[in-house]
């Protein structure tokens, strides 16, 4: 396992120190699996000031399509050949087709009846149950032999900085025969890695990261939690890899609870930095893809300038697909690790 990086230096004459010479470091890191590069630069203290969240969400409940008094009246249903009951429910959680679908089988799953839940008050039980609802839907599609039932995916955009346009907690759930870009690149890389080395990339990664310990956060059940070596997010990413699991439908209820527990630990850690929003995605193989392992990425989201609403994605990330992280992942790992120690 090779963790490649290239250190850079910028020399300036600093106007705040009478034009004295100042050296500013930066680093380019190469993801071991895909070759994707990430820049560690634009260093700043990982501390943000949250807006008044109660003020932010005030009034958003009026007309919310996901609240209990409206959801069964105004959300769409599946045709009978997909889901005879039209929608799938689990207690107060509801899964239904997306009005603006991302693929042939694209759904929304609400995470309960509450309209707004602060990030640190989202419980592992709530998350695991929402995941279970999604997996119940995936299982129905798999059993029916639907041709799109190849990759079973869950995305979670929480609060506006993440790209979420609705405050009410919900998941994007979809099944597709077409793997999304990064996931496809990872699958191709993992297949090539096994062909070349005779071992599973994800197992080798977990072993290497556990042994060095620099980015290792902890292990919950059979899920290993890491800080990503070449992060996608400005405040780093949390990577979780589940031992022995190739695809989403291989996850057990115990796995879902363990994953949910780890996610709440990540949320608690980033909350201390003033971050209140994130993206989370499942990355999965197809059934029988023994060269890969199920994993997920949790990426905190924020504004560079809260007042102006300046997003944390600029031209470099958007158009070059060259990500920026404003602290070394090893430093971020030291900030996160205590939150995982309590549940290791």
C-alpha positions as CSV (number, residue, x, y, z in Angstrom):
1,X,0.0,0.0,0.0
2,X,1.7,3.2,-1.2
3,X,0.6,6.6,0.2
4,X,2.2,9.0,-2.2
5,X,2.4,12.7,-1.6
6,X,4.5,15.7,-2.9
7,X,5.3,18.5,-0.6
8,X,5.4,22.1,-2.0
9,X,6.5,25.5,-0.7
10,X,5.4,29.0,-1.5
11,X,7.7,31.9,-0.6
12,X,6.2,35.3,-0.1
13,X,7.2,38.7,1.4
14,X,4.7,39.1,4.3
15,X,3.2,42.6,4.5
16,X,2.1,41.8,8.1
17,X,5.8,41.3,9.1
18,X,7.5,44.2,7.3
19,X,7.8,42.2,4.1
20,X,9.9,39.5,5.8
21,X,10.2,36.3,3.9
22,X,7.6,33.6,4.8
23,X,7.4,30.0,3.6
24,X,3.9,28.5,3.3
25,X,3.7,24.7,2.9
26,X,1.2,22.7,0.8
27,X,1.0,19.1,-0.3
28,X,-0.5,17.1,-3.1
29,X,-1.7,13.6,-2.2
30,X,-2.5,10.7,-4.5
31,X,-5.3,8.4,-3.7
32,X,-3.8,4.8,-3.6
33,X,-6.7,3.2,-5.4
34,X,-7.8,5.7,-8.1
35,X,-4.8,8.0,-8.6
36,X,-7.1,11.0,-7.9
37,X,-5.2,13.9,-6.4
38,X,-6.1,16.1,-3.5
39,X,-4.5,19.3,-2.3
40,X,-3.7,19.9,1.4
41,X,-3.5,23.7,1.4
42,X,-5.2,27.0,2.2
43,X,-4.6,26.2,5.9
44,X,-6.9,27.6,8.5
45,X,-8.2,26.7,11.9
46,X,-11.0,24.2,11.6
47,X,-13.5,26.3,13.5
48,X,-16.6,27.9,12.2
49,X,-19.4,29.9,13.7
50,X,-22.8,28.3,13.3
51,X,-25.7,30.5,12.2
52,X,-28.8,30.7,14.4
53,X,-30.1,27.3,13.4
54,X,-33.5,27.9,15.0
55,X,-33.9,31.1,12.9
56,X,-32.7,29.3,9.8
57,X,-35.3,26.6,10.0
58,X,-38.1,28.9,11.3
59,X,-41.1,28.7,8.9
60,X,-39.7,25.9,6.8
61,X,-42.3,23.5,8.3
62,X,-45.1,25.3,6.6
63,X,-45.8,23.4,3.4
64,X,-43.0,20.8,4.0
65,X,-44.0,17.8,1.9
66,X,-42.3,15.3,4.2
67,X,-44.2,16.2,7.4
68,X,-46.8,13.7,8.7
69,X,-49.9,15.8,7.9
70,X,-48.9,16.0,4.2
71,X,-46.7,13.2,3.2
72,X,-49.3,10.6,2.3
73,X,-51.4,13.2,0.4
74,X,-48.9,14.9,-1.8
75,X,-46.0,12.5,-2.4
76,X,-46.0,10.2,-5.4
77,X,-46.4,6.4,-5.4
78,X,-44.8,3.6,-7.3
79,X,-46.8,1.7,-9.9
80,X,-48.2,-1.6,-8.8
81,X,-45.6,-3.6,-10.8
82,X,-42.8,-2.0,-8.7
83,X,-44.4,-1.8,-5.3
84,X,-48.1,-2.9,-5.0
85,X,-48.6,-0.8,-1.9
86,X,-47.3,2.4,-3.6
87,X,-45.1,3.5,-0.8
88,X,-43.0,1.6,1.8
89,X,-43.2,2.5,5.5
90,X,-41.4,1.6,8.7
91,X,-43.1,3.1,11.7
92,X,-43.1,6.9,11.0
93,X,-40.6,6.7,8.1
94,X,-41.9,6.7,4.5
95,X,-40.1,5.7,1.2
96,X,-41.6,7.0,-2.1
97,X,-40.5,7.7,-5.6
98,X,-38.6,10.9,-6.2
99,X,-40.5,13.6,-8.3
100,X,-37.1,14.6,-9.7
101,X,-35.5,11.2,-10.2
102,X,-31.8,10.6,-10.6
103,X,-32.3,7.2,-12.2
104,X,-35.1,4.7,-13.2
105,X,-35.6,3.7,-9.6
106,X,-35.0,6.8,-7.5
107,X,-36.6,7.4,-4.1
108,X,-36.8,9.6,-1.1
109,X,-36.9,8.1,2.4
110,X,-37.9,10.3,5.3
111,X,-36.2,9.7,8.6
112,X,-39.3,10.1,10.7
113,X,-42.0,12.7,11.4
114,X,-39.9,15.3,13.0
115,X,-39.2,18.3,10.7
116,X,-35.9,19.5,12.2
117,X,-33.5,17.4,14.2
118,X,-30.2,19.1,15.2
119,X,-27.2,17.1,14.0
120,X,-26.1,16.0,17.5
121,X,-29.6,14.8,18.3
122,X,-29.9,12.4,15.4
123,X,-29.7,9.0,17.1
124,X,-28.1,5.8,15.8
125,X,-31.5,4.1,16.1
126,X,-33.1,6.6,13.8
127,X,-30.3,6.3,11.2
128,X,-30.2,2.5,11.3
129,X,-34.0,2.3,10.9
130,X,-33.9,4.6,7.9
131,X,-31.2,2.5,6.3
132,X,-33.3,-0.6,7.0
133,X,-36.2,0.9,5.2
134,X,-34.0,1.5,2.2
135,X,-32.6,-2.0,2.3
136,X,-36.2,-3.4,2.5
137,X,-36.9,-1.6,-0.8
138,X,-33.6,-2.9,-2.3
139,X,-34.6,-6.4,-1.2
140,X,-37.9,-6.2,-3.0
141,X,-36.2,-5.1,-6.2
142,X,-33.6,-7.8,-5.9
143,X,-36.2,-10.5,-5.3
144,X,-38.2,-9.3,-8.4
145,X,-35.2,-9.6,-10.6
146,X,-35.5,-6.0,-11.8
147,X,-32.8,-5.3,-14.4
148,X,-31.7,-2.0,-12.6
149,X,-31.2,-3.8,-9.3
150,X,-27.4,-3.9,-9.5
151,X,-26.0,-1.2,-7.3
152,X,-28.0,-0.2,-4.3
153,X,-27.1,3.3,-3.1
154,X,-28.0,5.7,-0.3
155,X,-27.0,9.4,-0.3
156,X,-27.6,11.7,2.6
157,X,-27.5,15.5,2.3
158,X,-28.1,17.1,5.7
159,X,-28.9,20.8,5.9
160,X,-28.4,23.5,3.2
161,X,-24.6,23.6,2.9
162,X,-24.7,20.0,1.7
163,X,-27.0,20.8,-1.2
164,X,-30.2,19.8,0.7
165,X,-33.2,22.0,-0.3
166,X,-35.5,20.6,2.4
167,X,-34.8,20.8,6.1
168,X,-36.8,17.6,7.0
169,X,-34.2,14.8,7.4
170,X,-34.4,12.4,4.5
171,X,-32.2,10.1,2.4
172,X,-31.8,9.8,-1.4
173,X,-32.3,6.1,-2.2
174,X,-31.7,4.7,-5.6
175,X,-30.9,1.5,-7.4
176,X,-29.1,1.5,-10.7
177,X,-27.3,-0.6,-13.3
178,X,-25.0,2.4,-13.8
179,X,-22.3,3.0,-11.2
180,X,-21.7,6.7,-10.4
181,X,-18.4,8.1,-11.6
182,X,-16.2,7.8,-8.5
183,X,-17.7,4.5,-7.5
184,X,-17.1,3.1,-11.0
185,X,-13.5,4.3,-10.9
186,X,-13.0,2.7,-7.5
187,X,-14.5,-0.6,-8.7
188,X,-12.2,-0.6,-11.7
189,X,-9.3,0.1,-9.5
190,X,-10.1,-2.5,-7.0
191,X,-10.6,-5.1,-9.7
192,X,-7.2,-4.2,-11.2
193,X,-5.6,-4.2,-7.8
194,X,-6.7,-7.8,-7.0
195,X,-5.6,-9.0,-10.5
196,X,-2.2,-7.5,-9.9
197,X,-1.6,-8.3,-6.2
198,X,-3.9,-11.2,-5.5
199,X,-5.4,-9.4,-2.5
200,X,-8.3,-7.1,-1.8
201,X,-7.5,-3.4,-1.8
202,X,-9.9,-2.5,0.9
203,X,-8.6,-5.2,3.2
204,X,-5.0,-4.1,2.6
205,X,-6.0,-0.5,3.2
206,X,-7.6,-1.3,6.5
207,X,-4.6,-3.4,7.6
208,X,-2.1,-0.6,6.6
209,X,-4.1,2.2,8.3
210,X,-4.7,0.1,11.4
211,X,-1.0,-0.7,11.7
212,X,0.3,2.9,11.2
213,X,-2.5,4.4,13.3
214,X,-2.1,7.9,11.8
215,X,-5.5,8.1,10.4
216,X,-7.2,5.2,12.2
217,X,-10.2,6.4,14.3
218,X,-11.6,3.1,15.6
219,X,-13.5,-0.1,14.9
220,X,-17.2,-0.6,15.7
221,X,-18.3,-4.2,15.2
222,X,-16.8,-5.2,11.8
223,X,-16.7,-1.5,10.5
224,X,-13.3,0.3,10.5
225,X,-13.4,4.1,10.7
226,X,-10.6,6.1,9.1
227,X,-9.7,9.7,8.2
228,X,-9.3,9.7,4.4
229,X,-5.7,10.0,3.2
230,X,-6.7,12.1,0.1
231,X,-10.0,13.8,1.3
232,X,-12.7,15.2,-0.9
233,X,-13.9,17.8,1.7
234,X,-12.3,21.0,3.0
235,X,-12.4,19.6,6.6
236,X,-11.5,16.1,5.7
237,X,-13.6,13.0,5.2
238,X,-14.4,10.0,7.4
239,X,-14.2,6.7,5.6
240,X,-15.9,3.5,6.9
241,X,-15.1,0.0,5.5
242,X,-17.1,-3.0,6.5
243,X,-15.2,-6.3,6.8
244,X,-16.4,-9.1,4.5
245,X,-19.3,-7.1,2.9
246,X,-19.2,-6.7,-0.9
247,X,-22.6,-5.0,-1.5
248,X,-25.3,-3.1,0.3
249,X,-27.7,-6.0,0.7
250,X,-25.0,-8.0,2.5
251,X,-25.2,-5.6,5.5
252,X,-26.9,-7.0,8.6
253,X,-29.0,-5.1,11.1
254,X,-26.0,-5.2,13.4
255,X,-23.9,-3.6,10.7
256,X,-26.5,-0.9,10.2
257,X,-26.4,-0.1,13.9
258,X,-22.6,0.0,14.0
259,X,-22.5,2.3,10.9
260,X,-25.1,4.5,12.4
261,X,-23.2,4.7,15.7
262,X,-20.0,5.7,13.9
263,X,-21.8,8.4,11.9
264,X,-23.2,10.0,15.1
265,X,-19.6,10.0,16.5
266,X,-18.4,11.8,13.3
267,X,-21.3,14.3,13.6
268,X,-20.4,15.0,17.3
269,X,-16.8,15.6,16.4
270,X,-17.5,18.0,13.6
271,X,-20.2,19.8,15.6
272,X,-17.4,20.8,18.0
273,X,-15.8,22.6,15.0
274,X,-19.0,24.5,14.3
275,X,-20.0,22.4,11.3
276,X,-23.7,21.5,11.1
277,X,-24.0,19.9,7.6
278,X,-22.6,16.9,5.7
279,X,-22.9,14.6,2.8
280,X,-22.8,10.8,3.2
281,X,-22.7,8.2,0.4
282,X,-22.7,4.4,0.2
283,X,-20.1,2.9,-2.1
284,X,-21.0,-0.7,-3.1
285,X,-20.1,-3.5,-5.4
286,X,-22.6,-5.6,-7.3
287,X,-23.7,-9.0,-6.0
288,X,-20.6,-11.3,-6.1
289,X,-18.0,-8.5,-6.6
290,X,-15.5,-10.1,-4.2
291,X,-12.7,-7.7,-5.3
292,X,-14.3,-4.8,-3.4
293,X,-15.8,-4.0,0.0
294,X,-18.8,-2.0,1.0
295,X,-17.7,1.4,2.3
296,X,-19.1,4.8,2.9
297,X,-17.8,8.4,2.9
298,X,-18.9,11.1,5.4
299,X,-17.9,14.5,4.2
300,X,-18.6,17.6,6.4
301,X,-19.9,20.7,4.5
302,X,-19.7,24.4,5.4
303,X,-19.6,27.9,4.0
304,X,-16.3,29.7,3.6
305,X,-18.2,32.9,4.3
306,X,-21.4,32.5,6.2
307,X,-22.6,36.0,5.7
308,X,-22.1,35.9,1.9
309,X,-23.1,32.3,1.6
310,X,-19.8,31.4,-0.1
311,X,-19.8,27.6,-0.7
312,X,-16.9,25.3,0.2
313,X,-16.5,24.3,-3.5
314,X,-14.7,26.6,-5.9
315,X,-13.4,26.4,-9.5
316,X,-10.6,24.0,-8.7
317,X,-12.9,21.4,-7.1
318,X,-15.8,21.9,-9.5
319,X,-14.0,22.0,-12.8
320,X,-10.6,20.4,-12.3
321,X,-12.1,17.8,-9.9
322,X,-9.1,18.7,-7.7
323,X,-10.2,18.7,-4.1
324,X,-8.9,20.9,-1.3
325,X,-8.5,20.1,2.4
326,X,-7.5,22.9,4.8
327,X,-5.7,20.7,7.3
328,X,-3.6,17.6,7.3
329,X,-5.8,14.5,7.6
330,X,-3.5,13.2,10.4
331,X,-4.3,16.4,12.4
332,X,-8.0,16.0,11.7
333,X,-7.8,12.4,12.8
334,X,-6.4,13.4,16.2
335,X,-9.4,15.7,16.6
336,X,-11.9,13.0,15.7
337,X,-10.3,10.0,17.5
338,X,-11.5,10.7,21.0
339,X,-15.1,10.7,19.8
340,X,-14.7,7.2,18.5
341,X,-12.8,5.9,21.5
342,X,-16.0,5.8,23.6
343,X,-17.7,3.3,21.3
344,X,-14.7,1.3,20.1
